[in-house]
Amino acid sequence: MAGRRRDDCNPAAAAVIVLDTTVVSEVMRPQPEVGVLSWLNSQGAETLFLSSVTLAELLFGLGALPEGARKDRLALALDRLLALFPG
């Protein structure tokens, strides 16, 4: 699309944020960093997306943990998080 100016694009269509695994992991911590939560809460929910790679990394990491309270807590946190991302 040579010659197309950036301001010709529909801003609503361009407003997409794909969350990195590190951001998602931070939110799942018992006491997430306040700055990460603040930034995340300032974003429109309709602009936030998870990639299949991020989901695979989270599931792999969870599967690698030994059975116990930490794994159970993270599994619950991941379930709650995924409920926020239908589809």
C-alpha positions as CSV (number, residue, x, y, z in Angstrom):
1,M,0.0,0.0,0.0
2,A,2.6,2.5,-1.1
3,G,1.6,6.1,-0.8
4,R,-1.0,5.5,1.9
5,R,-0.7,7.9,4.8
6,R,-0.8,6.6,8.4
7,D,-3.6,9.1,9.3
8,D,-5.8,7.5,6.6
9,C,-6.1,4.3,8.7
10,N,-9.1,3.7,10.9
11,P,-7.8,4.3,14.5
12,A,-10.3,2.0,16.0
13,A,-9.1,-0.9,13.8
14,A,-5.5,-0.2,14.8
15,A,-6.1,-0.2,18.6
16,V,-4.9,-3.7,19.4
17,I,-2.6,-4.8,22.3
18,V,-1.3,-8.3,22.3
19,L,-0.2,-9.1,25.8
20,D,3.2,-10.6,26.3
21,T,3.7,-13.6,28.6
22,T,5.7,-11.5,31.1
23,V,2.8,-9.1,31.5
24,V,0.2,-11.9,31.9
25,S,2.5,-13.7,34.4
26,E,2.9,-10.6,36.4
27,V,-0.8,-10.2,36.8
28,M,-1.0,-13.8,38.0
29,R,1.5,-13.2,40.9
30,P,0.1,-13.0,44.5
31,Q,1.2,-9.3,44.6
32,P,1.5,-8.0,41.1
33,E,3.6,-4.9,40.4
34,V,1.3,-1.9,40.8
35,G,2.6,-0.2,37.7
36,V,1.7,-3.2,35.6
37,L,-1.8,-3.4,37.0
38,S,-2.3,0.4,36.6
39,W,-1.2,0.2,33.0
40,L,-3.4,-2.8,32.3
41,N,-6.4,-1.3,34.0
42,S,-6.0,1.9,31.9
43,Q,-6.4,-0.1,28.6
44,G,-9.8,-0.8,27.0
45,A,-10.7,-4.4,27.5
46,E,-11.7,-4.6,23.9
47,T,-8.1,-3.8,22.8
48,L,-6.4,-6.6,24.8
49,F,-5.6,-9.9,23.3
50,L,-3.6,-13.1,24.1
51,S,-1.7,-14.9,21.4
52,S,-1.7,-18.7,21.2
53,V,2.1,-18.5,21.9
54,T,1.5,-16.7,25.2
55,L,-1.2,-19.3,26.1
56,A,1.1,-22.2,25.2
57,E,3.9,-20.7,27.3
58,L,1.6,-20.2,30.3
59,L,0.3,-23.8,30.0
60,F,3.8,-25.2,29.6
61,G,5.1,-23.4,32.6
62,L,2.1,-24.5,34.7
63,G,2.6,-28.1,33.6
64,A,6.3,-28.0,34.6
65,L,5.5,-27.1,38.2
66,P,5.4,-29.8,40.9
67,E,2.0,-30.5,42.4
68,G,1.2,-28.3,45.3
69,A,-0.4,-25.1,46.5
70,R,1.6,-22.8,44.1
71,K,0.6,-24.8,41.1
72,D,-3.0,-24.9,42.3
73,R,-3.0,-21.1,42.8
74,L,-1.5,-20.4,39.4
75,A,-4.0,-22.8,37.7
76,L,-6.9,-20.9,39.3
77,A,-5.4,-17.6,38.3
78,L,-5.0,-18.7,34.7
79,D,-8.5,-20.1,34.6
80,R,-9.8,-16.7,35.9
81,L,-7.7,-14.8,33.4
82,L,-8.8,-16.9,30.4
83,A,-12.4,-16.3,31.3
84,L,-11.8,-12.7,30.5
85,F,-10.7,-13.6,26.9
86,P,-13.6,-15.4,25.2
87,G,-12.8,-17.0,21.9
